[in-house]
Amino acid sequence: MGEMIGAYFVVLVAFIGGLLFWLPRLSHRELFFAVTVPGDFAESEPGQEILRRYRGRVALVTIVCAVLAVWSTGSAHFALLLATPFLEVGGCFWAFLRARASVLPHAVEPTGVREARLEPREIHLPGHWPAQIGPFAILAAGALYLHAEWKRIPARFPVHWALDGRPNGWSTRTPAGVYGPLLLGAIFVGLLFLLSVGILRWTRHVHATGSAAEVELARERRVLLVLLFSEYLVASIITWAALLPLRELPGRSPSPALPLGATAVLLLILLLVFLVHRPVEPAPARGAAPVGDRTEDRYWKGGVLYFNPNDPALLVEKRFGIGYTLNFGHRLAWVLLGAILLIPVLTVIAKSLLARH
């Protein structure tokens, strides 16, 4: 099992490195390493040189972390193996900061012109309500099946295994012990769903009309689609884990093939959705002031954290890559962040309570 997990981490490191390698090309045309620049700067010689240096550093970090993953698997240093993706992200963030520092001298002020739509945005959640209910239905079906097979559940059963296959965490046949993981899964899926709704209702678009607005809507739809796939992935893996006590040999370490395979499928979906046939942003008009994302650079801390109390938007599109981030100048952002951080806290508390029984 250790070799399978090691191979998975090598693939994960390669995927993260490949995604971060291409991420500068997924941002808005006039945002280069989270800095507002003229629309043609990325194709200029200084822009290309900055991009080459960034990609070289990302490639170096990825190779080093992949070697660490292979070495730690063979030497049974599993703590280092688990840390390799985090080390890689940290190293690539360093590469991003170096590139951003090189772009800052070329920064320009975005246009002060604002655009607004007079009619509602034509965008809906992917699959509408039938598709959105699916992840919650999976969790509910798992709970109903456990209820029907209650007598088959052992009085005490393992819920966590070490990498060598030995159980090192236990639970009991109680409502909290049996249904607790499904409840936490429902909370996590609910937060992902809330994020999808927030993207529809609590964000503002940079462009109101024209081809640029269509590209922006297409990017938004792709993010919503990936969030929906993530909800199904989380619901499926948690339901699978909740049903493990019903196996013929519940004490035996389960094969990681299913959760690792499901995660690999999500990574493949990410690759296909964002890198294949991605919408191309139209070139700006010659001589026009850059639009960027209609926010000033000074509101972006390190290019990744947005803090603007004067902006009513709760969620804004990231300046580097894909997806959305919170406006930490908005009060509701801290409420939402607290709800997200509450999940691991509840998990630790639940495990502590179960350990006493």
C-alpha positions, 0 to 999 in steps of 0.5 A, a space after each residue: 500500500 505504501 508504494 501505491 500512496 508514494 506513486 500517487 504523491 509523485 503524480 500529485 506533485 507532477 500535477 501541481 507543478 504542471 498546473 502552476 507552470 501554466 497558471 500565468 496564462 490562465 489569468 486575465 490578459 492585463 493581470 500579469 503575476 497579479 499586477 495590472 499591466 498593459 495588455 501586450 506586456 506578457 508578450 513583450 521581451 521583459 514579460 517573456 523573460 519574467 515568465 521564463 524565470 518563473 517557469 524555471 523555478 517552478 520546474 526546479 521545485 517540482 523536480 526536487 519535490 518529486 525526488 523527495 517523494 520517491 526517496 521518502 517512499 523507499 525509506 519509509 519517511 512517510 511524514 516527509 512524503 505527506 509534506 512534499 505537496 506543501 513544500 512544493 506549493 511553498 516553493 512555487 509561491 516563492 517563485 511567484 513572489 520573485 516574478 511579481 517583484 519583477 513585474 511591479 516596476 511595469 505596473 500601470 493604473 487601471 481605467 476608472 471607467 466602470 461597467 454595469 448590466 441593467 438586466 440580471 446575469 444569465 447564469 445558473 448552477 450547473 445542472 440546476 437543482 437536480 444535479 446540485 441535490 445529488 451529493 446530499 442524496 449520496 450522503 443520505 443514501 449512505 445514512 439510510 443504508 447504515 440504519 437498515 444494516 445497524 445490527 451488522 455494524 461491529 460494536 467497535 470498529 477501526 476508522 483510521 489506519 497507519 500507512 503499514 496497514 495497522 488500525 490506529 483509530 477506533 469508533 463505536 456503534 453509536 449514532 455519533 460514531 456511525 453517522 458523524 462522518 456523514 454529517 461532517 461530509 454534509 457540512 463540507 458539501 454544504 459549504 462548497 454549495 454555498 461557495 457556488 451560490 456566492 459566486 453567482 450572487 456575491 461577485 461582480 463582473 469586470 465586463 458587462 457586455 461584449 466578447 470579454 463578458 462572454 469569456 468571463 461568464 465561460 470562466 465562471 461556469 467552469 469554476 462552478 462545474 469544478 465545484 460541483 464535481 468536488 461536491 460529488 467527490 467528497 460525498 462519494 469518498 465520505 459515504 464509502 468511508 462510512 460504510 467500511 464497518 459493514 465489510 466482511 473483515 472490517 478490521 482489515 485496512 481498506 484499499 486506497 485505490 478508490 479514494 486515490 482513483 476518485 481524486 485522480 479523476 477530479 485532477 483530470 477533470 480540472 486539467 480538461 476544464 481549465 487547460 483544454 479549449 479554454 476561452 481566449 480573452 479578446 485583445 484590448 483596443 489599441 491605446 486604451 487604458 488597461 481594465 485589469 479587474 477594476 481594482 487597484 493593486 494596493 488592495 492586493 496583499 502579496 497579490 493573493 489576499 484582497 482587502 478592500 472595505 469599500 468594495 461591496 463584493 464578498 467574492 472576487 476573481 483571483 488575480 493569478 490563475 483561476 477561481 475566486 477569493 474572499 474580500 477580507 475587507 468584508 465582514 461576512 468574509 470572516 464569518 464564512 472563513 470561521 465556518 470553514 475552519 470550524 470543520 476540522 475543529 469539529 472533527 477533532 472534537 468528535 474524535 476526542 468524544 468517540 475515544 472516550 467510549 
